[in-house]
Amino acid sequence: MRSIGTSSSSAAMAAVVTLGVVRVGEEVHPSFGALATVFWVAAVMSLGAALLTVPTFRMRELPEEPPGAGGHMRDTVVHGRVVSTTGRPVRNAVVTLLTPSGEQVDWSQVDSAGDFSIAVPGAGRYLVVTAAEGWTPESRLADLAAETEIEPIVLRERLTLAGTVNDPYGPVDGAVVALTQQSGEVVGTARSGTDGRYEMPLPPNGRYVLTAVTPAGATAASAVTVWGATRTMDFDLPAGDGT
């Protein structure tokens, strides 16, 4: 910038010499017109020098990032519905999406109509696991793509053998209930809660013996026939020796 200023000054002085002078006695002076011209020439040149030193910026257009660039995949959404065997919605169901290797991808809770939406990172095969309290869990492999409508997921009510254990004082907490086959093999056990209630999964169809033992030592046994439906079996036991 210093060299530009020096050049401007030199040019201005040269203009003074060449534009004209006025003689006053023995002395020679530049004329008023010459001085005015030099002033404007110097001003223009100084402005030009200043403009040359101001940095200029050019807008650079960023290239549009292609889908999936930077390691990010665009999620797509699939939809589905969870219903019972009678077609009514299972409102408390949770649907979990896994890769075939077992890595969780996403999950969703159904709405009041049993509908759900779940995100997948891309088209492919996934494991869809559905569970709800009081229902038998269900899983399936599904080939999913963008905006896929998953076939309705049907859950079956969990079949149980349940009941209560009571003694003369009310519900018995901590009673052990065992289900055995006619051969004596134990196929299921449960322990009653503070409300005296017990519950165990329903075994295959057949005849069994159900036995209850209270912490006080009172016992009772009853024959049970299981035939593909939830069974309720209550026990009313006498007071044990320890009560």
C-alpha positions as CSV (number, residue, x, y, z in Angstrom):
1,M,0.0,0.0,0.0
2,R,3.0,2.3,0.7
3,S,4.2,1.9,-2.9
4,I,0.7,2.8,-4.2
5,G,0.7,6.0,-2.1
6,T,4.2,6.9,-3.3
7,S,3.2,6.4,-6.9
8,S,0.0,8.5,-6.4
9,S,2.1,11.4,-5.0
10,S,4.6,11.2,-7.9
11,A,1.8,11.2,-10.4
12,A,0.2,14.3,-8.7
13,M,3.5,16.2,-8.8
14,A,4.1,15.4,-12.4
15,A,0.6,16.7,-13.2
16,V,1.5,20.0,-11.4
17,V,4.5,20.5,-13.6
18,T,2.7,19.7,-16.8
19,L,-0.6,21.4,-16.3
20,G,0.7,25.0,-16.0
21,V,2.3,27.6,-13.8
22,V,1.8,31.3,-12.9
23,R,4.8,33.7,-12.8
24,V,4.7,36.2,-9.9
25,G,7.6,38.5,-10.2
26,E,10.7,36.3,-10.2
27,E,8.8,33.4,-8.6
28,V,6.9,30.6,-10.5
29,H,3.8,29.1,-8.8
30,P,1.3,26.5,-10.0
31,S,-2.0,28.0,-11.2
32,F,-5.2,27.5,-9.3
33,G,-6.7,25.3,-12.0
34,A,-3.6,23.1,-11.9
35,L,-3.9,22.6,-8.1
36,A,-7.6,21.8,-8.4
37,T,-7.0,19.2,-11.1
38,V,-4.1,17.7,-9.1
39,F,-6.4,17.5,-6.0
40,W,-9.1,15.5,-7.9
41,V,-6.6,13.3,-9.7
42,A,-4.9,12.4,-6.4
43,A,-8.3,11.8,-4.7
44,V,-9.4,9.4,-7.4
45,M,-6.1,7.6,-7.3
46,S,-6.2,7.3,-3.5
47,L,-9.7,5.9,-3.7
48,G,-8.7,3.4,-6.3
49,A,-5.7,2.3,-4.1
50,A,-8.0,1.9,-1.1
51,L,-10.4,-0.3,-3.1
52,L,-7.5,-2.5,-4.3
53,T,-6.5,-3.2,-0.7
54,V,-10.0,-4.2,0.5
55,P,-10.2,-8.0,0.5
56,T,-12.9,-9.5,-1.7
57,F,-15.0,-12.5,-0.9
58,R,-16.7,-14.9,-3.2
59,M,-19.6,-17.0,-2.2
60,R,-18.8,-20.6,-2.5
61,E,-21.7,-22.9,-3.1
62,L,-21.6,-26.0,-1.0
63,P,-22.2,-29.2,-2.9
64,E,-25.4,-30.9,-2.1
65,E,-24.9,-33.9,0.2
66,P,-26.1,-37.0,-1.4
67,P,-28.5,-39.3,0.6
68,G,-26.6,-41.4,3.0
69,A,-23.4,-39.3,2.8
70,G,-21.4,-38.8,6.0
71,G,-22.3,-42.2,7.4
72,H,-26.0,-41.2,8.0
73,M,-28.8,-43.2,6.5
74,R,-32.2,-41.7,6.1
75,D,-34.8,-43.5,8.3
76,T,-38.0,-44.8,6.7
77,V,-41.2,-45.5,8.5
78,V,-43.2,-48.7,8.5
79,H,-46.7,-49.1,10.0
80,G,-48.6,-51.9,11.6
81,R,-51.3,-53.0,14.0
82,V,-51.5,-55.4,17.0
83,V,-54.8,-57.2,17.5
84,S,-56.2,-60.1,19.5
85,T,-57.5,-63.3,17.9
86,T,-61.0,-61.7,17.8
87,G,-59.6,-58.6,16.0
88,R,-59.8,-56.1,18.8
89,P,-56.7,-53.9,19.4
90,V,-54.2,-54.8,22.1
91,R,-53.6,-51.4,23.6
92,N,-50.7,-52.1,25.9
93,A,-48.5,-53.8,23.3
94,V,-44.9,-52.8,22.6
95,V,-43.3,-53.6,19.2
96,T,-39.5,-53.9,19.1
97,L,-37.5,-54.1,15.8
98,L,-34.2,-56.0,15.8
99,T,-31.7,-56.9,13.2
100,P,-31.3,-60.6,12.5
101,S,-28.2,-60.6,14.7
102,G,-30.2,-59.3,17.6
103,E,-29.3,-55.6,17.6
104,Q,-32.1,-53.3,18.6
105,V,-33.1,-50.8,15.9
106,D,-36.3,-49.1,17.2
107,W,-39.4,-49.7,19.3
108,S,-42.9,-48.3,19.5
109,Q,-45.9,-48.6,21.8
110,V,-49.3,-49.0,20.1
111,D,-52.0,-46.4,20.4
112,S,-55.6,-46.9,21.5
113,A,-56.5,-48.4,18.1
114,G,-53.6,-50.9,18.3
115,D,-51.7,-49.0,15.5
116,F,-47.9,-48.3,15.6
117,S,-45.2,-46.7,13.5
118,I,-41.6,-47.7,13.6
119,A,-38.4,-46.3,11.9
120,V,-36.0,-48.5,10.0
121,P,-32.6,-47.4,8.7
122,G,-33.2,-48.9,5.3
123,A,-34.9,-51.7,3.4
124,G,-34.0,-55.2,4.6
125,R,-35.0,-58.1,6.8
126,Y,-35.8,-57.5,10.4
127,L,-37.0,-59.4,13.5
128,V,-40.3,-57.9,14.8
129,V,-41.0,-58.8,18.5
130,T,-44.3,-57.9,20.1
131,A,-45.1,-58.3,23.8
132,A,-48.0,-57.2,26.0
133,E,-48.8,-57.8,29.7
134,G,-51.2,-60.8,29.8
135,W,-50.5,-61.9,26.3
136,T,-48.3,-64.5,24.7
137,P,-45.3,-62.8,23.0
138,E,-45.0,-63.1,19.3
139,S,-41.9,-62.7,16.9
140,R,-41.5,-62.9,13.2
141,L,-39.0,-62.1,10.4
142,A,-40.2,-59.5,8.0
143,D,-38.8,-57.9,4.8
144,L,-39.4,-54.2,5.4
145,A,-39.0,-51.2,3.0
146,A,-40.1,-47.6,3.0
147,E,-43.8,-47.1,3.9
148,T,-44.3,-50.8,4.3
149,E,-47.6,-51.9,5.9
150,I,-46.7,-54.9,8.2
151,E,-49.3,-57.6,8.3
152,P,-51.5,-57.4,11.4
153,I,-49.7,-58.9,14.4
154,V,-52.1,-61.2,16.3
155,L,-51.5,-61.9,20.0
156,R,-53.1,-64.7,22.0
157,E,-54.1,-64.3,25.6
158,R,-51.6,-66.0,27.8
159,L,-53.2,-69.2,29.3
160,T,-52.6,-69.6,33.0
161,L,-53.4,-71.7,35.9
162,A,-54.1,-69.3,38.7
163,G,-56.0,-68.9,42.0
164,T,-55.8,-67.9,45.6
165,V,-54.6,-69.6,48.8
166,N,-56.5,-68.8,51.9
167,D,-56.7,-70.0,55.5
168,P,-59.1,-69.1,58.3
169,Y,-57.3,-65.8,58.8
170,G,-57.5,-64.7,55.2
171,P,-55.1,-64.7,52.2
172,V,-51.9,-66.6,52.7
173,D,-48.6,-64.9,51.7
174,G,-45.8,-67.1,50.6
175,A,-47.6,-70.4,50.0
176,V,-45.9,-72.7,47.6
177,V,-48.1,-74.1,44.9
178,A,-46.8,-77.0,42.8
179,L,-48.3,-78.7,39.7
180,T,-47.3,-82.3,39.1
181,Q,-48.1,-85.0,36.6
182,Q,-49.7,-88.3,37.6
183,S,-46.2,-89.8,37.5
184,G,-45.0,-87.3,40.1
185,E,-42.9,-85.1,37.8
186,V,-43.2,-81.4,38.7
187,V,-44.2,-79.3,35.7
188,G,-44.7,-75.9,37.4
189,T,-44.4,-74.0,40.7
190,A,-45.6,-70.6,42.0
191,R,-45.6,-68.7,45.2
192,S,-48.6,-66.7,46.4
193,G,-48.4,-63.0,47.0
194,T,-49.6,-60.8,49.9
195,D,-53.1,-61.1,48.4
196,G,-52.9,-64.9,48.4
197,R,-52.9,-65.0,44.6
198,Y,-50.6,-67.3,42.6
199,E,-50.2,-67.8,38.8
200,M,-48.2,-70.1,36.6
201,P,-48.2,-70.8,32.8
202,L,-50.7,-73.3,31.6
203,P,-49.1,-76.7,30.8
204,P,-50.0,-79.0,27.9
205,N,-53.5,-80.5,28.0
206,G,-53.8,-83.4,30.5
207,R,-54.5,-84.3,34.0
208,Y,-52.4,-83.0,36.9
209,V,-52.3,-82.7,40.7
210,L,-52.1,-79.2,42.2
211,T,-50.7,-79.0,45.7
212,A,-50.5,-76.0,48.1
213,V,-48.3,-75.7,51.2
214,T,-48.5,-72.7,53.5
215,P,-45.6,-71.4,55.5
216,A,-47.4,-72.6,58.6
217,G,-47.4,-76.2,57.3
218,A,-51.0,-76.5,56.1
219,T,-51.4,-78.5,52.9
220,A,-54.0,-79.3,50.3
221,A,-54.1,-81.1,47.0
222,S,-56.6,-81.2,44.1
223,A,-56.8,-83.0,40.8
224,V,-56.8,-80.6,37.8
225,T,-57.7,-81.2,34.2
226,V,-56.1,-78.8,31.7
227,W,-57.9,-78.5,28.3
228,G,-56.5,-75.4,26.4
229,A,-58.2,-72.7,28.5
230,T,-57.2,-70.6,31.5
231,R,-58.0,-72.4,34.8
232,T,-58.7,-71.0,38.2
233,M,-58.1,-73.1,41.2
234,D,-58.5,-71.7,44.7
235,F,-57.4,-73.3,48.0
236,D,-59.0,-72.9,51.4
237,L,-56.7,-74.5,53.9
238,P,-57.0,-75.0,57.6
239,A,-54.7,-73.1,59.9
240,G,-51.3,-74.8,60.1
241,D,-49.5,-76.0,63.1
242,G,-47.3,-72.9,63.2
243,T,-50.1,-70.4,63.2
